[in-house]
């Protein structure tokens, strides 16, 4: 008798207790953002983020952006962990040769949750743009994520780079 593997229905798996505070992030989110930095022209973009889980003590993370004209801009993929109550770690890989580890806090707010993250480690391949620090702020309110991203790169100090508002999609 041949055994055929059946797909796992992760929707029926409960999130791991260590990431319970992060449950409001689960799902797919889409929206519009705006970017600026001293070394580039300001730009608008479309974004999709997906947070998933398989019952383990972390969430999966996938992000992609496209320019207003539809051309691909950026992507990142990784994991979001909560090693202890109120603490979070975001571990990311970028296709531009950069790896990023951000650590910070998750707090419950009156209307959702807020994550405040700052890079503890930035890795770079020999051909990657020099990025020295990243900070991320996310606020989830119901079916909306508002976020900002700060970056220190190419000789510039840590400063505002991106902001977006995303809506949960079904």
Rosetta constraint file for C-alpha pairs under 8 A:
AtomPair CA 9 CA 13 HARMONIC 7.26 0.50
AtomPair CA 10 CA 53 HARMONIC 7.24 0.50
AtomPair CA 10 CA 54 HARMONIC 5.58 0.50
AtomPair CA 10 CA 55 HARMONIC 7.68 0.50
AtomPair CA 13 CA 54 HARMONIC 6.57 0.50
AtomPair CA 13 CA 55 HARMONIC 5.74 0.50
AtomPair CA 14 CA 54 HARMONIC 7.97 0.50
AtomPair CA 14 CA 55 HARMONIC 5.67 0.50
AtomPair CA 15 CA 19 HARMONIC 6.77 0.50
AtomPair CA 15 CA 20 HARMONIC 6.56 0.50
AtomPair CA 15 CA 23 HARMONIC 7.56 0.50
AtomPair CA 15 CA 53 HARMONIC 6.61 0.50
AtomPair CA 15 CA 54 HARMONIC 7.04 0.50
AtomPair CA 15 CA 55 HARMONIC 4.59 0.50
AtomPair CA 15 CA 56 HARMONIC 6.93 0.50
AtomPair CA 15 CA 57 HARMONIC 7.75 0.50
AtomPair CA 16 CA 20 HARMONIC 6.64 0.50
AtomPair CA 16 CA 55 HARMONIC 4.97 0.50
AtomPair CA 16 CA 56 HARMONIC 5.37 0.50
AtomPair CA 16 CA 57 HARMONIC 5.16 0.50
AtomPair CA 16 CA 58 HARMONIC 7.52 0.50
AtomPair CA 17 CA 57 HARMONIC 7.35 0.50
AtomPair CA 18 CA 57 HARMONIC 5.81 0.50
AtomPair CA 18 CA 58 HARMONIC 7.94 0.50
AtomPair CA 18 CA 82 HARMONIC 6.06 0.50
AtomPair CA 18 CA 83 HARMONIC 7.06 0.50
AtomPair CA 18 CA 84 HARMONIC 7.17 0.50
AtomPair CA 18 CA 85 HARMONIC 7.48 0.50
AtomPair CA 19 CA 23 HARMONIC 6.88 0.50
AtomPair CA 19 CA 57 HARMONIC 6.17 0.50
AtomPair CA 19 CA 58 HARMONIC 6.43 0.50
AtomPair CA 19 CA 59 HARMONIC 7.65 0.50
AtomPair CA 19 CA 81 HARMONIC 6.85 0.50
AtomPair CA 19 CA 82 HARMONIC 5.71 0.50
AtomPair CA 21 CA 106 HARMONIC 7.67 0.50
AtomPair CA 21 CA 108 HARMONIC 7.83 0.50
AtomPair CA 21 CA 113 HARMONIC 8.00 0.50
AtomPair CA 22 CA 26 HARMONIC 7.57 0.50
AtomPair CA 22 CA 106 HARMONIC 7.88 0.50
AtomPair CA 22 CA 113 HARMONIC 7.80 0.50
AtomPair CA 24 CA 112 HARMONIC 7.42 0.50
AtomPair CA 24 CA 113 HARMONIC 7.47 0.50
AtomPair CA 24 CA 140 HARMONIC 7.04 0.50
AtomPair CA 24 CA 142 HARMONIC 7.59 0.50
AtomPair CA 25 CA 51 HARMONIC 6.30 0.50
AtomPair CA 25 CA 140 HARMONIC 7.15 0.50
AtomPair CA 26 CA 50 HARMONIC 7.32 0.50
AtomPair CA 26 CA 51 HARMONIC 4.87 0.50
AtomPair CA 26 CA 52 HARMONIC 5.73 0.50
AtomPair CA 26 CA 53 HARMONIC 7.82 0.50
AtomPair CA 27 CA 50 HARMONIC 5.63 0.50
AtomPair CA 27 CA 51 HARMONIC 5.34 0.50
AtomPair CA 27 CA 52 HARMONIC 6.32 0.50
AtomPair CA 27 CA 168 HARMONIC 6.83 0.50
AtomPair CA 27 CA 169 HARMONIC 7.50 0.50
AtomPair CA 27 CA 170 HARMONIC 7.91 0.50
AtomPair CA 28 CA 48 HARMONIC 7.05 0.50
AtomPair CA 28 CA 49 HARMONIC 5.78 0.50
AtomPair CA 28 CA 50 HARMONIC 4.33 0.50
AtomPair CA 28 CA 51 HARMONIC 6.54 0.50
AtomPair CA 28 CA 168 HARMONIC 5.75 0.50
AtomPair CA 28 CA 169 HARMONIC 5.67 0.50
AtomPair CA 28 CA 170 HARMONIC 7.40 0.50
AtomPair CA 29 CA 48 HARMONIC 5.54 0.50
AtomPair CA 29 CA 49 HARMONIC 5.15 0.50
AtomPair CA 29 CA 50 HARMONIC 6.22 0.50
AtomPair CA 29 CA 145 HARMONIC 7.84 0.50
AtomPair CA 29 CA 166 HARMONIC 5.57 0.50
AtomPair CA 29 CA 167 HARMONIC 5.18 0.50
AtomPair CA 29 CA 168 HARMONIC 4.33 0.50
AtomPair CA 29 CA 169 HARMONIC 5.71 0.50
AtomPair CA 30 CA 46 HARMONIC 7.45 0.50
AtomPair CA 30 CA 47 HARMONIC 5.55 0.50
AtomPair CA 30 CA 48 HARMONIC 4.47 0.50
AtomPair CA 30 CA 49 HARMONIC 6.56 0.50
AtomPair CA 30 CA 166 HARMONIC 4.82 0.50
AtomPair CA 30 CA 167 HARMONIC 5.36 0.50
AtomPair CA 30 CA 168 HARMONIC 6.55 0.50
AtomPair CA 30 CA 169 HARMONIC 6.92 0.50
AtomPair CA 31 CA 46 HARMONIC 5.80 0.50
AtomPair CA 31 CA 47 HARMONIC 5.49 0.50
AtomPair CA 31 CA 48 HARMONIC 6.81 0.50
AtomPair CA 31 CA 164 HARMONIC 7.03 0.50
AtomPair CA 31 CA 165 HARMONIC 5.74 0.50
AtomPair CA 31 CA 166 HARMONIC 4.05 0.50
AtomPair CA 31 CA 167 HARMONIC 6.03 0.50
AtomPair CA 32 CA 44 HARMONIC 7.26 0.50
AtomPair CA 32 CA 45 HARMONIC 5.78 0.50
AtomPair CA 32 CA 46 HARMONIC 4.64 0.50
AtomPair CA 32 CA 47 HARMONIC 6.14 0.50
AtomPair CA 32 CA 164 HARMONIC 5.71 0.50
AtomPair CA 32 CA 165 HARMONIC 6.06 0.50
AtomPair CA 32 CA 166 HARMONIC 6.64 0.50
AtomPair CA 33 CA 44 HARMONIC 5.71 0.50
AtomPair CA 33 CA 45 HARMONIC 5.21 0.50
AtomPair CA 33 CA 46 HARMONIC 6.23 0.50
AtomPair CA 33 CA 47 HARMONIC 7.15 0.50
AtomPair CA 33 CA 162 HARMONIC 7.02 0.50
AtomPair CA 33 CA 163 HARMONIC 5.50 0.50
AtomPair CA 33 CA 164 HARMONIC 3.85 0.50
AtomPair CA 33 CA 165 HARMONIC 6.47 0.50
AtomPair CA 34 CA 42 HARMONIC 7.39 0.50
AtomPair CA 34 CA 43 HARMONIC 5.78 0.50
AtomPair CA 34 CA 44 HARMONIC 4.40 0.50
AtomPair CA 34 CA 45 HARMONIC 6.14 0.50
AtomPair CA 34 CA 162 HARMONIC 5.79 0.50
AtomPair CA 34 CA 163 HARMONIC 5.59 0.50
AtomPair CA 34 CA 164 HARMONIC 6.35 0.50
AtomPair CA 35 CA 42 HARMONIC 5.62 0.50
AtomPair CA 35 CA 43 HARMONIC 5.23 0.50
AtomPair CA 35 CA 44 HARMONIC 6.20 0.50
AtomPair CA 35 CA 45 HARMONIC 7.72 0.50
AtomPair CA 35 CA 161 HARMONIC 5.52 0.50
AtomPair CA 35 CA 162 HARMONIC 4.39 0.50
AtomPair CA 35 CA 163 HARMONIC 6.63 0.50
AtomPair CA 36 CA 40 HARMONIC 6.71 0.50
AtomPair CA 36 CA 41 HARMONIC 6.57 0.50
AtomPair CA 36 CA 42 HARMONIC 4.39 0.50
AtomPair CA 36 CA 43 HARMONIC 6.53 0.50
AtomPair CA 36 CA 160 HARMONIC 7.54 0.50
AtomPair CA 36 CA 161 HARMONIC 5.17 0.50
AtomPair CA 36 CA 162 HARMONIC 6.54 0.50
AtomPair CA 37 CA 41 HARMONIC 7.31 0.50
AtomPair CA 37 CA 42 HARMONIC 7.05 0.50
AtomPair CA 37 CA 160 HARMONIC 7.31 0.50
AtomPair CA 37 CA 161 HARMONIC 5.53 0.50
AtomPair CA 38 CA 156 HARMONIC 7.89 0.50
AtomPair CA 43 CA 67 HARMONIC 7.79 0.50
AtomPair CA 44 CA 67 HARMONIC 6.47 0.50
AtomPair CA 44 CA 68 HARMONIC 5.94 0.50
AtomPair CA 45 CA 65 HARMONIC 6.46 0.50
AtomPair CA 45 CA 66 HARMONIC 5.58 0.50
AtomPair CA 45 CA 67 HARMONIC 4.49 0.50
AtomPair CA 45 CA 68 HARMONIC 5.17 0.50
AtomPair CA 46 CA 65 HARMONIC 5.53 0.50
AtomPair CA 46 CA 66 HARMONIC 5.21 0.50
AtomPair CA 46 CA 67 HARMONIC 6.25 0.50
AtomPair CA 46 CA 68 HARMONIC 6.56 0.50
AtomPair CA 47 CA 63 HARMONIC 7.32 0.50
AtomPair CA 47 CA 64 HARMONIC 5.79 0.50
AtomPair CA 47 CA 65 HARMONIC 4.33 0.50
AtomPair CA 47 CA 66 HARMONIC 6.46 0.50
AtomPair CA 47 CA 166 HARMONIC 7.71 0.50
AtomPair CA 48 CA 63 HARMONIC 5.75 0.50
AtomPair CA 48 CA 64 HARMONIC 5.48 0.50
AtomPair CA 48 CA 65 HARMONIC 6.47 0.50
AtomPair CA 48 CA 166 HARMONIC 7.90 0.50
AtomPair CA 49 CA 61 HARMONIC 7.26 0.50
AtomPair CA 49 CA 62 HARMONIC 5.67 0.50
AtomPair CA 49 CA 63 HARMONIC 4.40 0.50
AtomPair CA 49 CA 64 HARMONIC 6.65 0.50
AtomPair CA 50 CA 60 HARMONIC 7.82 0.50
AtomPair CA 50 CA 61 HARMONIC 5.74 0.50
AtomPair CA 50 CA 62 HARMONIC 5.22 0.50
AtomPair CA 50 CA 63 HARMONIC 6.51 0.50
AtomPair CA 51 CA 59 HARMONIC 6.17 0.50
AtomPair CA 51 CA 60 HARMONIC 5.51 0.50
AtomPair CA 51 CA 61 HARMONIC 4.82 0.50
AtomPair CA 51 CA 62 HARMONIC 6.79 0.50
AtomPair CA 52 CA 59 HARMONIC 5.41 0.50
AtomPair CA 52 CA 60 HARMONIC 4.98 0.50
AtomPair CA 52 CA 61 HARMONIC 6.66 0.50
AtomPair CA 53 CA 58 HARMONIC 6.85 0.50
AtomPair CA 53 CA 59 HARMONIC 4.78 0.50
AtomPair CA 53 CA 60 HARMONIC 5.88 0.50
AtomPair CA 54 CA 59 HARMONIC 7.75 0.50
AtomPair CA 57 CA 81 HARMONIC 6.61 0.50
AtomPair CA 57 CA 82 HARMONIC 7.49 0.50
AtomPair CA 58 CA 79 HARMONIC 6.39 0.50
AtomPair CA 58 CA 80 HARMONIC 5.52 0.50
AtomPair CA 58 CA 81 HARMONIC 4.53 0.50
AtomPair CA 58 CA 82 HARMONIC 7.06 0.50
AtomPair CA 59 CA 79 HARMONIC 5.58 0.50
AtomPair CA 59 CA 80 HARMONIC 5.07 0.50
AtomPair CA 59 CA 81 HARMONIC 6.52 0.50
AtomPair CA 60 CA 77 HARMONIC 7.87 0.50
AtomPair CA 60 CA 78 HARMONIC 6.04 0.50
AtomPair CA 60 CA 79 HARMONIC 4.64 0.50
AtomPair CA 60 CA 80 HARMONIC 6.41 0.50
AtomPair CA 61 CA 77 HARMONIC 5.51 0.50
AtomPair CA 61 CA 78 HARMONIC 5.06 0.50
AtomPair CA 61 CA 79 HARMONIC 5.36 0.50
AtomPair CA 61 CA 80 HARMONIC 6.85 0.50
AtomPair CA 62 CA 75 HARMONIC 7.63 0.50
AtomPair CA 62 CA 76 HARMONIC 6.05 0.50
AtomPair CA 62 CA 77 HARMONIC 4.49 0.50
AtomPair CA 62 CA 78 HARMONIC 6.60 0.50
AtomPair CA 63 CA 75 HARMONIC 5.33 0.50
AtomPair CA 63 CA 76 HARMONIC 5.24 0.50
AtomPair CA 63 CA 77 HARMONIC 6.24 0.50
AtomPair CA 64 CA 72 HARMONIC 7.84 0.50
AtomPair CA 64 CA 73 HARMONIC 7.64 0.50
AtomPair CA 64 CA 74 HARMONIC 5.76 0.50
AtomPair CA 64 CA 75 HARMONIC 4.27 0.50
AtomPair CA 64 CA 76 HARMONIC 6.71 0.50
AtomPair CA 65 CA 72 HARMONIC 6.19 0.50
AtomPair CA 65 CA 73 HARMONIC 5.41 0.50
AtomPair CA 65 CA 74 HARMONIC 5.24 0.50
AtomPair CA 65 CA 75 HARMONIC 6.33 0.50
AtomPair CA 66 CA 70 HARMONIC 5.33 0.50
AtomPair CA 66 CA 71 HARMONIC 5.30 0.50
AtomPair CA 66 CA 72 HARMONIC 4.34 0.50
AtomPair CA 66 CA 73 HARMONIC 4.97 0.50
AtomPair CA 66 CA 74 HARMONIC 7.14 0.50
AtomPair CA 67 CA 71 HARMONIC 5.31 0.50
AtomPair CA 67 CA 72 HARMONIC 6.34 0.50
AtomPair CA 67 CA 73 HARMONIC 6.09 0.50
AtomPair CA 75 CA 94 HARMONIC 6.35 0.50
AtomPair CA 75 CA 95 HARMONIC 6.85 0.50
AtomPair CA 76 CA 92 HARMONIC 6.42 0.50
AtomPair CA 76 CA 93 HARMONIC 5.70 0.50
AtomPair CA 76 CA 94 HARMONIC 4.68 0.50
AtomPair CA 76 CA 95 HARMONIC 6.92 0.50
AtomPair CA 77 CA 92 HARMONIC 5.51 0.50
AtomPair CA 77 CA 93 HARMONIC 5.58 0.50
AtomPair CA 77 CA 94 HARMONIC 6.84 0.50
AtomPair CA 78 CA 90 HARMONIC 7.31 0.50
AtomPair CA 78 CA 91 HARMONIC 5.43 0.50
AtomPair CA 78 CA 92 HARMONIC 4.34 0.50
AtomPair CA 78 CA 93 HARMONIC 6.20 0.50
AtomPair CA 79 CA 90 HARMONIC 5.82 0.50
AtomPair CA 79 CA 91 HARMONIC 5.30 0.50
AtomPair CA 79 CA 92 HARMONIC 6.65 0.50
AtomPair CA 80 CA 88 HARMONIC 6.98 0.50
AtomPair CA 80 CA 89 HARMONIC 5.70 0.50
AtomPair CA 80 CA 90 HARMONIC 4.54 0.50
AtomPair CA 80 CA 91 HARMONIC 6.49 0.50
AtomPair CA 81 CA 88 HARMONIC 5.55 0.50
AtomPair CA 81 CA 89 HARMONIC 5.09 0.50
AtomPair CA 81 CA 90 HARMONIC 6.46 0.50
AtomPair CA 82 CA 86 HARMONIC 7.45 0.50
AtomPair CA 82 CA 87 HARMONIC 5.51 0.50
AtomPair CA 82 CA 88 HARMONIC 4.35 0.50
AtomPair CA 82 CA 89 HARMONIC 6.22 0.50
AtomPair CA 83 CA 87 HARMONIC 6.33 0.50
AtomPair CA 83 CA 88 HARMONIC 6.55 0.50
AtomPair CA 83 CA 89 HARMONIC 7.53 0.50
AtomPair CA 84 CA 88 HARMONIC 7.66 0.50
AtomPair CA 86 CA 105 HARMONIC 5.41 0.50
AtomPair CA 86 CA 106 HARMONIC 5.00 0.50
AtomPair CA 86 CA 107 HARMONIC 6.22 0.50
AtomPair CA 87 CA 103 HARMONIC 7.49 0.50
AtomPair CA 87 CA 104 HARMONIC 5.75 0.50
AtomPair CA 87 CA 105 HARMONIC 4.52 0.50
AtomPair CA 87 CA 106 HARMONIC 5.93 0.50
AtomPair CA 88 CA 103 HARMONIC 5.73 0.50
AtomPair CA 88 CA 104 HARMONIC 5.35 0.50
AtomPair CA 88 CA 105 HARMONIC 5.51 0.50
AtomPair CA 88 CA 106 HARMONIC 6.38 0.50
AtomPair CA 88 CA 115 HARMONIC 7.89 0.50
AtomPair CA 88 CA 117 HARMONIC 7.77 0.50
AtomPair CA 89 CA 101 HARMONIC 7.03 0.50
AtomPair CA 89 CA 102 HARMONIC 5.67 0.50
AtomPair CA 89 CA 103 HARMONIC 4.46 0.50
AtomPair CA 89 CA 104 HARMONIC 6.55 0.50
AtomPair CA 89 CA 117 HARMONIC 7.79 0.50
AtomPair CA 90 CA 100 HARMONIC 7.84 0.50
AtomPair CA 90 CA 101 HARMONIC 5.72 0.50
AtomPair CA 90 CA 102 HARMONIC 5.10 0.50
AtomPair CA 90 CA 103 HARMONIC 6.39 0.50
AtomPair CA 90 CA 117 HARMONIC 7.97 0.50
AtomPair CA 91 CA 99 HARMONIC 7.73 0.50
AtomPair CA 91 CA 100 HARMONIC 5.95 0.50
AtomPair CA 91 CA 101 HARMONIC 4.63 0.50
AtomPair CA 91 CA 102 HARMONIC 6.58 0.50
AtomPair CA 92 CA 99 HARMONIC 5.68 0.50
AtomPair CA 92 CA 100 HARMONIC 5.09 0.50
AtomPair CA 92 CA 101 HARMONIC 6.37 0.50
AtomPair CA 93 CA 97 HARMONIC 7.73 0.50
AtomPair CA 93 CA 98 HARMONIC 6.19 0.50
AtomPair CA 93 CA 99 HARMONIC 4.53 0.50
AtomPair CA 93 CA 100 HARMONIC 6.43 0.50
AtomPair CA 94 CA 98 HARMONIC 5.20 0.50
AtomPair CA 94 CA 99 HARMONIC 6.03 0.50
AtomPair CA 96 CA 128 HARMONIC 5.93 0.50
AtomPair CA 96 CA 129 HARMONIC 7.69 0.50
AtomPair CA 97 CA 124 HARMONIC 5.58 0.50
AtomPair CA 97 CA 125 HARMONIC 5.06 0.50
AtomPair CA 97 CA 126 HARMONIC 8.00 0.50
AtomPair CA 97 CA 127 HARMONIC 7.01 0.50
AtomPair CA 97 CA 128 HARMONIC 5.04 0.50
AtomPair CA 98 CA 122 HARMONIC 7.01 0.50
AtomPair CA 98 CA 123 HARMONIC 5.55 0.50
AtomPair CA 98 CA 124 HARMONIC 4.50 0.50
AtomPair CA 98 CA 125 HARMONIC 6.54 0.50
AtomPair CA 98 CA 128 HARMONIC 6.38 0.50
AtomPair CA 99 CA 122 HARMONIC 5.71 0.50
AtomPair CA 99 CA 123 HARMONIC 4.81 0.50
AtomPair CA 99 CA 124 HARMONIC 6.30 0.50
AtomPair CA 100 CA 119 HARMONIC 6.75 0.50
AtomPair CA 100 CA 121 HARMONIC 6.00 0.50
AtomPair CA 100 CA 122 HARMONIC 4.70 0.50
AtomPair CA 100 CA 123 HARMONIC 6.36 0.50
AtomPair CA 101 CA 119 HARMONIC 5.53 0.50
AtomPair CA 101 CA 120 HARMONIC 5.81 0.50
AtomPair CA 101 CA 121 HARMONIC 5.17 0.50
AtomPair CA 101 CA 122 HARMONIC 6.43 0.50
AtomPair CA 102 CA 117 HARMONIC 5.56 0.50
AtomPair CA 102 CA 118 HARMONIC 4.96 0.50
AtomPair CA 102 CA 119 HARMONIC 3.90 0.50
AtomPair CA 102 CA 120 HARMONIC 5.51 0.50
AtomPair CA 102 CA 121 HARMONIC 7.06 0.50
AtomPair CA 102 CA 134 HARMONIC 7.64 0.50
AtomPair CA 102 CA 135 HARMONIC 7.54 0.50
AtomPair CA 103 CA 117 HARMONIC 5.13 0.50
AtomPair CA 103 CA 118 HARMONIC 5.58 0.50
AtomPair CA 103 CA 119 HARMONIC 6.24 0.50
AtomPair CA 103 CA 120 HARMONIC 6.46 0.50
AtomPair CA 104 CA 115 HARMONIC 7.21 0.50
AtomPair CA 104 CA 116 HARMONIC 5.47 0.50
AtomPair CA 104 CA 117 HARMONIC 4.31 0.50
AtomPair CA 104 CA 118 HARMONIC 6.26 0.50
AtomPair CA 105 CA 114 HARMONIC 7.98 0.50
AtomPair CA 105 CA 115 HARMONIC 5.61 0.50
AtomPair CA 105 CA 116 HARMONIC 5.39 0.50
AtomPair CA 105 CA 117 HARMONIC 6.62 0.50
AtomPair CA 106 CA 113 HARMONIC 6.75 0.50
AtomPair CA 106 CA 114 HARMONIC 5.59 0.50
AtomPair CA 106 CA 115 HARMONIC 4.49 0.50
AtomPair CA 106 CA 116 HARMONIC 6.69 0.50
AtomPair CA 107 CA 113 HARMONIC 5.58 0.50
AtomPair CA 107 CA 114 HARMONIC 5.34 0.50
AtomPair CA 107 CA 115 HARMONIC 6.64 0.50
AtomPair CA 108 CA 112 HARMONIC 5.95 0.50
AtomPair CA 108 CA 113 HARMONIC 4.42 0.50
AtomPair CA 108 CA 114 HARMONIC 6.45 0.50
AtomPair CA 109 CA 113 HARMONIC 5.23 0.50
AtomPair CA 109 CA 114 HARMONIC 6.79 0.50
AtomPair CA 111 CA 140 HARMONIC 7.93 0.50
AtomPair CA 111 CA 141 HARMONIC 5.50 0.50
AtomPair CA 111 CA 142 HARMONIC 7.15 0.50
AtomPair CA 112 CA 139 HARMONIC 7.31 0.50
AtomPair CA 112 CA 140 HARMONIC 5.34 0.50
AtomPair CA 112 CA 141 HARMONIC 4.72 0.50
AtomPair CA 112 CA 142 HARMONIC 6.45 0.50
AtomPair CA 113 CA 139 HARMONIC 5.88 0.50
AtomPair CA 113 CA 140 HARMONIC 5.32 0.50
AtomPair CA 113 CA 141 HARMONIC 7.04 0.50
AtomPair CA 114 CA 137 HARMONIC 7.31 0.50
AtomPair CA 114 CA 138 HARMONIC 5.60 0.50
AtomPair CA 114 CA 139 HARMONIC 4.40 0.50
AtomPair CA 114 CA 140 HARMONIC 6.34 0.50
AtomPair CA 115 CA 136 HARMONIC 7.80 0.50
AtomPair CA 115 CA 137 HARMONIC 5.64 0.50
AtomPair CA 115 CA 138 HARMONIC 5.07 0.50
AtomPair CA 115 CA 139 HARMONIC 6.47 0.50
AtomPair CA 116 CA 135 HARMONIC 7.71 0.50
AtomPair CA 116 CA 136 HARMONIC 6.06 0.50
AtomPair CA 116 CA 137 HARMONIC 4.71 0.50
AtomPair CA 116 CA 138 HARMONIC 6.71 0.50
AtomPair CA 117 CA 135 HARMONIC 5.58 0.50
AtomPair CA 117 CA 136 HARMONIC 5.06 0.50
AtomPair CA 117 CA 137 HARMONIC 6.31 0.50
AtomPair CA 118 CA 133 HARMONIC 7.65 0.50
AtomPair CA 118 CA 134 HARMONIC 5.94 0.50
AtomPair CA 118 CA 135 HARMONIC 4.28 0.50
AtomPair CA 118 CA 136 HARMONIC 6.37 0.50
AtomPair CA 119 CA 133 HARMONIC 5.77 0.50
AtomPair CA 119 CA 134 HARMONIC 5.23 0.50
AtomPair CA 119 CA 135 HARMONIC 6.14 0.50
AtomPair CA 121 CA 133 HARMONIC 7.93 0.50
AtomPair CA 122 CA 131 HARMONIC 7.20 0.50
AtomPair CA 122 CA 132 HARMONIC 6.39 0.50
AtomPair CA 122 CA 133 HARMONIC 6.80 0.50
AtomPair CA 124 CA 128 HARMONIC 5.72 0.50
AtomPair CA 124 CA 129 HARMONIC 7.81 0.50
AtomPair CA 124 CA 130 HARMONIC 7.44 0.50
AtomPair CA 124 CA 131 HARMONIC 7.93 0.50
AtomPair CA 129 CA 153 HARMONIC 7.51 0.50
AtomPair CA 129 CA 154 HARMONIC 6.89 0.50
AtomPair CA 130 CA 153 HARMONIC 5.57 0.50
AtomPair CA 130 CA 154 HARMONIC 5.36 0.50
AtomPair CA 130 CA 155 HARMONIC 7.86 0.50
AtomPair CA 131 CA 151 HARMONIC 7.41 0.50
AtomPair CA 131 CA 152 HARMONIC 5.89 0.50
AtomPair CA 131 CA 153 HARMONIC 4.11 0.50
AtomPair CA 131 CA 154 HARMONIC 6.49 0.50
AtomPair CA 132 CA 151 HARMONIC 7.77 0.50
AtomPair CA 132 CA 152 HARMONIC 5.46 0.50
AtomPair CA 132 CA 153 HARMONIC 5.76 0.50
AtomPair CA 133 CA 151 HARMONIC 5.69 0.50
AtomPair CA 133 CA 152 HARMONIC 4.98 0.50
AtomPair CA 133 CA 153 HARMONIC 7.25 0.50
AtomPair CA 133 CA 158 HARMONIC 6.63 0.50
AtomPair CA 134 CA 149 HARMONIC 7.11 0.50
AtomPair CA 134 CA 150 HARMONIC 5.52 0.50
AtomPair CA 134 CA 151 HARMONIC 4.50 0.50
AtomPair CA 134 CA 152 HARMONIC 6.42 0.50
AtomPair CA 134 CA 158 HARMONIC 7.29 0.50
AtomPair CA 135 CA 149 HARMONIC 5.69 0.50
AtomPair CA 135 CA 150 HARMONIC 4.84 0.50
AtomPair CA 135 CA 151 HARMONIC 6.43 0.50
AtomPair CA 136 CA 147 HARMONIC 7.21 0.50
AtomPair CA 136 CA 148 HARMONIC 5.87 0.50
AtomPair CA 136 CA 149 HARMONIC 4.58 0.50
AtomPair CA 136 CA 150 HARMONIC 6.32 0.50
AtomPair CA 137 CA 147 HARMONIC 5.41 0.50
AtomPair CA 137 CA 148 HARMONIC 5.35 0.50
AtomPair CA 137 CA 149 HARMONIC 6.57 0.50
AtomPair CA 138 CA 145 HARMONIC 6.62 0.50
AtomPair CA 138 CA 146 HARMONIC 5.83 0.50
AtomPair CA 138 CA 147 HARMONIC 4.35 0.50
AtomPair CA 138 CA 148 HARMONIC 6.78 0.50
AtomPair CA 139 CA 145 HARMONIC 5.59 0.50
AtomPair CA 139 CA 146 HARMONIC 5.30 0.50
AtomPair CA 139 CA 147 HARMONIC 6.27 0.50
AtomPair CA 140 CA 144 HARMONIC 5.74 0.50
AtomPair CA 140 CA 145 HARMONIC 4.52 0.50
AtomPair CA 140 CA 146 HARMONIC 6.62 0.50
AtomPair CA 141 CA 145 HARMONIC 6.42 0.50
AtomPair CA 143 CA 167 HARMONIC 5.66 0.50
AtomPair CA 143 CA 168 HARMONIC 5.03 0.50
AtomPair CA 144 CA 165 HARMONIC 6.88 0.50
AtomPair CA 144 CA 166 HARMONIC 5.65 0.50
AtomPair CA 144 CA 167 HARMONIC 4.69 0.50
AtomPair CA 144 CA 168 HARMONIC 6.30 0.50
AtomPair CA 145 CA 165 HARMONIC 5.69 0.50
AtomPair CA 145 CA 166 HARMONIC 5.13 0.50
AtomPair CA 145 CA 167 HARMONIC 6.49 0.50
AtomPair CA 146 CA 163 HARMONIC 7.48 0.50
AtomPair CA 146 CA 164 HARMONIC 5.82 0.50
AtomPair CA 146 CA 165 HARMONIC 4.51 0.50
AtomPair CA 146 CA 166 HARMONIC 6.48 0.50
AtomPair CA 147 CA 163 HARMONIC 5.56 0.50
AtomPair CA 147 CA 164 HARMONIC 5.58 0.50
AtomPair CA 147 CA 165 HARMONIC 6.64 0.50
AtomPair CA 148 CA 160 HARMONIC 7.42 0.50
AtomPair CA 148 CA 161 HARMONIC 7.60 0.50
AtomPair CA 148 CA 162 HARMONIC 5.50 0.50
AtomPair CA 148 CA 163 HARMONIC 4.26 0.50
AtomPair CA 148 CA 164 HARMONIC 6.70 0.50
AtomPair CA 149 CA 160 HARMONIC 6.23 0.50
AtomPair CA 149 CA 161 HARMONIC 5.71 0.50
AtomPair CA 149 CA 162 HARMONIC 5.00 0.50
AtomPair CA 149 CA 163 HARMONIC 6.37 0.50
AtomPair CA 150 CA 158 HARMONIC 6.14 0.50
AtomPair CA 150 CA 159 HARMONIC 4.99 0.50
AtomPair CA 150 CA 160 HARMONIC 4.36 0.50
AtomPair CA 150 CA 161 HARMONIC 5.19 0.50
AtomPair CA 150 CA 162 HARMONIC 6.94 0.50
AtomPair CA 151 CA 157 HARMONIC 7.56 0.50
AtomPair CA 151 CA 158 HARMONIC 4.95 0.50
AtomPair CA 151 CA 159 HARMONIC 5.54 0.50
AtomPair CA 151 CA 160 HARMONIC 6.53 0.50
AtomPair CA 151 CA 161 HARMONIC 6.13 0.50
AtomPair CA 152 CA 156 HARMONIC 5.53 0.50
AtomPair CA 152 CA 157 HARMONIC 4.78 0.50
AtomPair CA 152 CA 158 HARMONIC 3.98 0.50
AtomPair CA 152 CA 159 HARMONIC 6.45 0.50
AtomPair CA 153 CA 157 HARMONIC 7.00 0.50
AtomPair CA 153 CA 158 HARMONIC 7.59 0.50
